[in-house]
Amino acid sequence: MGLQAEPSGGACGARITGVDLKAPLDSATVSAIRAAWLEHHVLAFPDQFLNDDELERFTLYFGGFGEDPFFAPIPGRQHIAAVRREADEQSPLFAENWHADWSFQARPPSGTCLNAVDIPPVGGDTLFANQHMAWEALPDARKAEIGDLIAIHSARMPYAPDGTYGSRDKGRSMDIRPSEAAFATQTHPLIPMHPETGRRGFYSTLGYIIGIDGMDQAEAMPLLLELAQWQGQEQFTYAQKWEPGMLVMWDNRSVLHKATGGYEGYRRELHRTTIAAWQG
């Protein structure tokens, strides 16, 4: 029957069957996956059980590898990082706030892939928030007020030496590498057009966004907090449940994501690649 996309019924997401990602893909199949990705923003491929070579090959169908500046790669690889939490780990949950991966880069990755390695029997959903829907649901008057704003992005809050994952972060199994490079800033439109679909939506959120270009912080921070609360409303979100052998890919240009817990006492590991910015 070929590739089948079953929509999640939520704000985004689809389950993709009828394709074997362990085998090389032809151009027609890659095009069909890309079309589904642009339509649904988050794709889940069950029962794939990919090894690292196969994960890298799949990633490269959709662009080059993106740069992961604050993660150490797994041994023997340059472009795969392990999102890992041991069964007895007591450190705060990693990535539990809404974000778009590496939005502080000059050319942020277009997408991210996560491949299931060790999945606990309960918990650990990844939440996604559709940012096209969040923008389109705003009243027209509010759109006019904020539609042309330029956001200032930085990794300082999570990845600076004194940040969330800096020197005070102890007992974490993930190999995170904070550095002074996190203090750099980069600007992007707050509500850009998606480079492939032309649809507008919020890009990133408070956390990686630390200000608004040309706006005093006393005015910018309340605005960013207000928008962050809007962007993550339940009506815009979808919870992706993980299964052994599953691969999930998402579009960083159209969704936010965050991790959830609920698997205390169980080990969890996923291997992650980033898809470089779309070349057009």
C-alpha positions as CSV (number, residue, x, y, z in Angstrom):
1,M,0.0,0.0,0.0
2,G,3.0,2.3,0.4
3,L,3.4,5.1,2.8
4,Q,0.4,5.9,5.0
5,A,0.0,9.0,7.3
6,E,-2.5,8.7,10.1
7,P,-3.1,12.2,11.6
8,S,-2.9,12.2,15.4
9,G,-6.2,14.1,15.7
10,G,-4.4,16.7,17.8
11,A,-2.9,20.1,16.9
12,C,-0.1,18.4,15.0
13,G,1.5,15.0,14.5
14,A,0.9,11.9,12.3
15,R,1.9,8.2,12.5
16,I,3.7,7.0,9.4
17,T,3.5,3.4,8.3
18,G,4.2,1.5,5.1
19,V,7.9,2.4,4.9
20,D,11.0,0.6,6.1
21,L,13.6,3.1,7.2
22,K,16.2,0.4,7.7
23,A,16.4,0.2,3.9
24,P,17.5,3.0,1.5
25,L,14.7,5.2,0.4
26,D,13.9,6.3,-3.2
27,S,13.3,9.9,-4.1
28,A,9.6,9.5,-4.3
29,T,9.4,8.1,-0.8
30,V,11.6,10.9,0.6
31,S,9.3,13.5,-1.1
32,A,6.2,11.9,0.3
33,I,7.8,12.0,3.8
34,R,8.7,15.6,3.4
35,A,5.2,16.5,2.3
36,A,3.8,14.7,5.3
37,W,6.3,16.5,7.6
38,L,5.4,19.9,6.2
39,E,1.7,19.1,6.6
40,H,1.7,17.5,10.1
41,H,4.9,19.1,11.6
42,V,5.7,16.0,13.7
43,L,6.0,12.5,12.3
44,A,6.3,9.2,14.3
45,F,7.6,6.1,12.6
46,P,6.8,3.0,14.8
47,D,8.6,-0.3,14.8
48,Q,11.7,0.9,12.9
49,F,14.5,-0.1,15.4
50,L,17.2,1.9,13.6
51,N,20.9,1.6,14.3
52,D,23.1,4.8,14.3
53,D,24.1,4.3,10.7
54,E,20.5,4.1,9.6
55,L,19.6,7.1,11.7
56,E,22.3,9.2,10.1
57,R,21.3,8.1,6.6
58,F,17.6,9.0,7.2
59,T,18.6,12.4,8.6
60,L,20.6,13.2,5.5
61,Y,17.6,12.7,3.2
62,F,16.2,15.9,4.5
63,G,19.4,18.1,4.6
64,G,22.9,18.1,6.0
65,F,23.6,17.7,9.7
66,G,23.0,20.6,11.9
67,E,25.5,21.8,14.5
68,D,24.9,20.7,18.1
69,P,27.1,23.2,20.0
70,F,26.5,22.3,23.6
71,F,26.2,18.5,23.4
72,A,29.1,16.0,23.2
73,P,28.4,13.4,20.5
74,I,28.3,9.7,21.4
75,P,31.6,7.8,21.0
76,G,32.5,7.2,17.4
77,R,30.0,9.7,15.9
78,Q,30.1,13.4,15.1
79,H,26.4,14.1,14.6
80,I,24.5,11.9,17.1
81,A,23.9,13.0,20.7
82,A,22.4,10.8,23.4
83,V,19.4,12.2,25.3
84,R,19.8,10.0,28.3
85,R,18.5,9.7,31.9
86,E,19.5,6.8,34.1
87,A,17.0,5.0,36.3
88,D,18.4,6.4,39.5
89,E,19.1,9.9,38.2
90,Q,18.0,12.8,40.5
91,S,19.0,15.8,38.4
92,P,16.2,18.0,37.1
93,L,14.5,16.8,33.9
94,F,16.4,17.9,30.7
95,A,14.5,20.2,28.2
96,E,11.3,20.5,30.3
97,N,10.6,24.0,29.0
98,W,9.1,24.9,25.6
99,H,11.8,25.6,22.9
100,A,12.8,25.3,19.3
101,D,16.1,23.6,19.0
102,W,19.1,25.9,18.7
103,S,17.1,29.0,17.7
104,F,20.0,31.1,18.8
105,Q,22.1,30.1,15.8
106,A,22.4,32.2,12.7
107,R,21.0,29.3,10.6
108,P,19.1,27.1,13.0
109,P,18.3,23.5,12.1
110,S,15.1,22.9,10.2
111,G,14.3,19.8,12.1
112,T,15.3,17.2,14.7
113,C,15.2,13.4,14.7
114,L,14.9,11.3,17.9
115,N,15.4,7.6,17.7
116,A,14.3,5.3,20.5
117,V,17.1,3.3,22.1
118,D,15.7,2.5,25.6
119,I,12.1,3.4,26.3
120,P,10.5,3.1,29.7
121,P,7.1,1.4,30.0
122,V,5.4,4.6,31.4
123,G,5.8,8.3,31.0
124,G,8.4,10.3,28.9
125,D,6.0,11.8,26.4
126,T,7.4,14.6,24.2
127,L,5.0,17.5,24.0
128,F,4.7,19.6,20.8
129,A,3.0,23.0,20.3
130,N,1.9,24.1,16.8
131,Q,3.1,27.6,16.4
132,H,1.2,28.3,13.1
133,M,-2.0,27.6,15.0
134,A,-0.9,29.8,17.9
135,W,-0.3,32.7,15.6
136,E,-3.4,32.3,13.5
137,A,-5.6,32.2,16.7
138,L,-4.4,35.6,17.8
139,P,-6.9,38.5,17.2
140,D,-6.0,40.6,14.2
141,A,-5.3,43.7,16.3
142,R,-2.7,41.8,18.3
143,K,-1.2,40.4,15.1
144,A,-0.7,44.0,13.9
145,E,1.0,45.0,17.1
146,I,3.6,42.3,17.2
147,G,3.8,40.9,13.6
148,D,7.0,42.8,12.7
149,L,9.0,42.4,15.9
150,I,12.5,41.0,15.8
151,A,13.5,38.6,18.6
152,I,16.9,38.4,20.3
153,H,18.0,34.8,20.8
154,S,20.7,33.5,23.1
155,A,21.8,30.2,24.7
156,R,23.0,32.0,27.9
157,M,20.2,30.9,30.2
158,P,20.6,27.1,29.7
159,Y,24.2,26.7,28.5
160,A,26.3,29.5,29.9
161,P,28.7,28.4,32.7
162,D,26.3,29.8,35.2
163,G,23.2,28.6,33.4
164,T,20.7,25.9,34.0
165,Y,23.1,23.2,32.7
166,G,26.3,24.9,33.9
167,S,28.5,24.4,36.9
168,R,25.6,24.0,39.4
169,D,24.1,21.1,37.4
170,K,25.3,17.9,39.1
171,G,24.7,14.2,38.6
172,R,23.4,14.3,35.0
173,S,24.1,11.4,32.7
174,M,23.8,13.5,29.5
175,D,27.1,14.9,28.3
176,I,26.3,18.6,28.1
177,R,29.1,21.1,27.5
178,P,28.3,24.6,28.7
179,S,30.6,27.4,27.5
180,E,31.1,31.1,27.2
181,A,29.9,30.8,23.6
182,A,26.4,30.7,25.0
183,F,26.5,34.5,25.7
184,A,26.4,35.2,21.9
185,T,23.2,36.7,20.5
186,Q,21.3,36.3,17.2
187,T,18.2,38.0,15.9
188,H,15.3,36.4,14.0
189,P,11.8,37.6,13.2
190,L,9.4,36.8,16.0
191,I,6.8,35.6,13.5
192,P,8.6,34.5,10.3
193,M,7.2,32.9,7.2
194,H,8.0,29.2,7.0
195,P,10.7,28.9,4.2
196,E,9.0,26.0,2.5
197,T,5.3,26.6,3.1
198,G,5.1,30.4,3.4
199,R,2.8,30.0,6.5
200,R,3.5,32.4,9.3
201,G,4.0,31.3,12.9
202,F,5.8,32.1,16.2
203,Y,9.4,31.0,16.1
204,S,10.9,29.9,19.4
205,T,9.8,31.3,22.8
206,L,11.0,32.8,26.1
207,G,14.1,31.1,27.2
208,Y,16.1,31.1,24.0
209,I,14.5,34.5,23.3
210,I,15.9,37.0,25.8
211,G,14.6,40.2,24.4
212,I,13.0,42.2,21.5
213,D,15.2,44.3,19.3
214,G,14.7,48.0,20.0
215,M,12.5,47.4,23.0
216,D,13.4,48.1,26.6
217,Q,13.6,44.9,28.7
218,A,11.0,46.3,31.1
219,E,8.6,46.2,28.2
220,A,10.0,43.2,26.4
221,M,10.0,40.6,29.2
222,P,6.3,41.0,30.2
223,L,5.4,40.7,26.5
224,L,7.6,37.5,26.0
225,L,6.1,36.0,29.1
226,E,2.6,36.7,27.9
227,L,3.3,35.2,24.5
228,A,5.0,32.1,26.0
229,Q,1.8,31.4,28.0
230,W,-0.2,31.8,24.8
231,Q,2.1,29.7,22.6
232,G,1.9,26.7,24.9
233,Q,-1.9,26.6,25.4
234,E,-3.4,23.1,25.4
235,Q,-5.4,23.8,22.3
236,F,-2.2,24.1,20.3
237,T,-0.4,21.0,21.8
238,Y,0.0,17.3,21.1
239,A,1.6,14.6,23.3
240,Q,3.8,12.1,21.4
241,K,3.9,8.8,23.2
242,W,7.1,6.8,22.7
243,E,7.3,3.1,21.7
244,P,10.3,0.8,21.4
245,G,11.8,1.1,18.0
246,M,10.1,4.4,17.2
247,L,11.7,7.3,15.3
248,V,10.2,10.8,15.6
249,M,11.1,13.8,13.5
250,W,9.7,17.3,13.9
251,D,9.9,20.7,12.2
252,N,11.6,23.3,14.4
253,R,10.3,26.0,12.2
254,S,6.6,25.3,13.0
255,V,6.5,23.6,16.5
256,L,7.9,24.0,20.0
257,H,8.6,21.0,22.0
258,K,9.4,19.9,25.6
259,A,10.1,16.8,27.6
260,T,8.0,15.3,30.3
261,G,8.8,12.9,33.2
262,G,6.7,10.2,34.8
263,Y,9.2,7.4,34.4
264,E,11.0,7.5,37.7
265,G,13.0,4.4,38.3
266,Y,13.4,3.5,34.6
267,R,16.2,4.3,32.2
268,R,15.4,6.3,29.1
269,E,17.7,7.0,26.1
270,L,17.1,8.4,22.6
271,H,19.7,9.2,19.9
272,R,19.3,12.6,18.4
273,T,20.4,14.2,15.1
274,T,19.6,17.7,13.8
275,I,18.7,18.5,10.2
276,A,20.5,21.6,8.9
277,A,18.7,24.7,7.8
278,W,16.8,24.3,4.5
279,Q,18.9,25.5,1.6
280,G,15.9,26.2,-0.8
